[in-house]
């Protein structure tokens, strides 16, 4: 990966037609600069006319498609949370919060011979206490309820239709890509999603928009703008390559915030393995993973080394999953341990201590990590109450401070195209612990406040078409 660093470090892409700044004329043989200009002009067009591009996709199937597929869903979500009296949330929202969201998604896939194109349109509306407080106190970056945006992505495919103090409505393209599939290879460019790593709850090797371990709806990851390629060998092994293109805090395209990664996936008898090398923002990453059968279950895990500007950090995850029948019900269980090398080693999550760990805060801010501590244990059991109703109790335990989040998830297919998803979250722990509520550094009437909840409940009704 040193080659990537030498070639790309500090190389900022500018174009007078887009940024209005002076630029050096492009040499006819400078292929890298020509590619940069292409990305600039393409991103400028998409940032200006994203929904015009969607209209073109909608007209494409009847004009030239060999095959095309459509699907989608409509989801209504209700979230209710209760707060203790020493919670900062209690000061901002009272003893409880009430939030609602409505999300419509339309997926279109078009194929013509070896070529295909994908577009996923989203229309989202939110209202409630959490959104209202996030609008009133935008300086509090730790508050939930913010709207999605594409400020740091190559293409701006999000538009806010209306935004008020109590509610907002927006639409966006979460997928927009074109690809070519040959005999042994795939190349795809545009907004898409990729998931790597073998962790089932915590996944350090999945650093491209991973899911929060406590999320209950993991149907779609947020997409990123990238160039993706895959080569499939005759023996079933494959090599994948990714180049994620981003903008910096000033909206400029610069290689300093890009990600380039290679992953090799192979088989040796019944043993699967992964080898990963990457340059991600200003860090270099090397990882190895494996999956194999053991005692009637599956043992899997990853180990990853990250070299930052200041230190070398080791993270790892390992899990064992198996299934059985008990009381005439099918069950499956999971136990997973996670070592977060970026976490706080001393279990101190005060603002003064966290600010001394910028590598952790940066990764939490980018949505790559969701944990503050070093060592974690996750327990999960899925119980098939009926063929259409799954009940899953989970426990997420911070081994460093003894706090935990107990979660019970219910998934019920009430009809062929209708599903109810619900969860009850109960945090356990003392003030100042991760799940008990970390200290905010803000005092009210001379008393410390915490980012704590008593419990929370989520209900989601989904209709698929």
JOJO-V270716 format. One record per run of one state. SS is the DSSP state (@ for helix, = for strand, . for the rest). FROM is the first residue (numbers start at 0). TO is the last residue. Records with the same first field share a line. If there is no record, write none. Layout:
SS=FROM-TO  FROM-TO
//
This chain:
.=0-0  8-10  13-14  19-29  48-48  64-65  82-85  93-94  112-113  136-151  153-156  163-165  181-183  192-222  232-236  244-244  247-251  257-257  268-269  280-281  294-295  307-310  326-327  339-349  354-356  365-373  386-387  398-402  415-416  428-436  444-445  451-453  464-464
@=1-7  15-18  30-47  49-63  87-92  128-135  254-256  350-353  357-364
==11-12  66-81  86-86  95-111  114-127  152-152  157-162  166-180  184-191  223-231  237-243  245-246  252-253  258-267  270-279  282-293  296-306  311-325  328-338  374-385  388-397  403-414  417-427  437-443  446-450  454-463
//
